[in-house]
Amino acid sequence: MGAVLDDVAGQEAAVAFLRRAAERPHHAYVLAGPEGSGKSLVARAFVAALLCPTGGCGVCRDCTLALREHHPNEFVVEPEGRDIHIDTIREEVWHHAYRTAPEPGRKVFVIREADRLSPAAADTLLKVLEEPPLDTVFLLLFARAQELPDTILSRCHVVVFAALPESFVVRELEGEGVDHVRAQLVARLSGGNLGRARRMATDPEGLAFRDVAAGALDRAAAGAGDALAAAGDVLDAAAAYKKGLRAELDEELAPFLDEKGRPEEAYRGAIRRIEVRFARRERRAERDQVDRILLAASALLRDRIAATVEAPPDLRLNLDRDAEPAAQVGGLVASLAAVEGARAELADDVNRNARLVVEQAFLVVAAAAAG
């Protein structure tokens, strides 16, 4: 039982609890912990254990589809923009919860960023949790436990995830063949997020966003006009990243198509859910990539601050790059604050004009460079 859960490292207590739970599951679980702590990875393995006839062998069709979040009996709910709205819960949870599963077996609902449920959406979800359908399991994933209503928490088994230390992420990557310097670099740049660090380490383009950030900072330092152009570079890179995602949709749909490439009738519902999720991901991809580039810019500015105040070299985030000290630290601090302010502004209000926000940040960088 639960062999698929054996592949999850770093959260032994949580995995041990869920391995036991997979045998006789409760109707609802909360997976709570900081971003990068492994909640999503554990959730995929737990869903596979719930949907696999043998409790999560890791190799059967059910496990393979569940680990990719493509199983017809798995329903994944994500924010639409900033929040999860009541219509999303009605259409993607309530509508399916009381219907027969597409395939024999349990239905599993995975609600990502559950702390973004609007009050009305939370009330609607609560009604389902109060009268849960048979053979249905709900998984709620979130980082901010204090923002989920007590009425929902009280109906769930809570599984807590601790932050993964940098040393653990480095060891895991080295065990997968990543050299020590790159493992340490991506562990720091990812903030300890193992999945993100793994992508940075193994993808040839995994650190391309950092190159965009470095080029934008250099360009912005040349003056106000160049600062506006630097903001354009960031947005152009984000748009190109979004465009590159389209090829992934065909790969995701492939298991549900017949030999002629047509959707199999039995999987039309699953195909529709994949397409809806992909459309959401695509809408968020551009803004998410802007955030990654700005985060990289923050890391580069922080390293310059550290070099300017003569901090020990091992405190650098970008271990493979030498940081040039500045004549004074004040301008760098102002630049760092502006870039982080832009990140916060775009995260808090998804309707803000990203170009104006990024331009404003790089104009501060230009002013700081001018002295």
Secondary structure as GFF3:
##gff-version 3
##sequence-region A 1 371
A	DSSP	three_ten_helix	3	7	.	.	.	ID=ss1
A	DSSP	alpha_helix	12	21	.	.	.	ID=ss2
A	DSSP	beta_strand	28	32	.	.	.	ID=ss3
A	DSSP	alpha_helix	39	51	.	.	.	ID=ss4
A	DSSP	alpha_helix	61	67	.	.	.	ID=ss5
A	DSSP	beta_strand	74	77	.	.	.	ID=ss6
A	DSSP	alpha_helix	86	89	.	.	.	ID=ss7
A	DSSP	pi_helix	90	94	.	.	.	ID=ss8
A	DSSP	alpha_helix	95	97	.	.	.	ID=ss9
A	DSSP	beta_strand	107	111	.	.	.	ID=ss10
A	DSSP	three_ten_helix	114	116	.	.	.	ID=ss11
A	DSSP	alpha_helix	119	130	.	.	.	ID=ss12
A	DSSP	beta_strand	136	142	.	.	.	ID=ss13
A	DSSP	three_ten_helix	145	147	.	.	.	ID=ss14
A	DSSP	alpha_helix	150	153	.	.	.	ID=ss15
A	DSSP	beta_strand	157	160	.	.	.	ID=ss16
A	DSSP	alpha_helix	166	175	.	.	.	ID=ss17
A	DSSP	alpha_helix	180	189	.	.	.	ID=ss18
A	DSSP	alpha_helix	194	202	.	.	.	ID=ss19
A	DSSP	alpha_helix	208	220	.	.	.	ID=ss20
A	DSSP	alpha_helix	224	244	.	.	.	ID=ss21
A	DSSP	alpha_helix	246	253	.	.	.	ID=ss22
A	DSSP	three_ten_helix	254	256	.	.	.	ID=ss23
A	DSSP	three_ten_helix	265	267	.	.	.	ID=ss24
A	DSSP	alpha_helix	268	308	.	.	.	ID=ss25
A	DSSP	three_ten_helix	313	315	.	.	.	ID=ss26
A	DSSP	alpha_helix	330	348	.	.	.	ID=ss27
A	DSSP	alpha_helix	354	370	.	.	.	ID=ss28
###
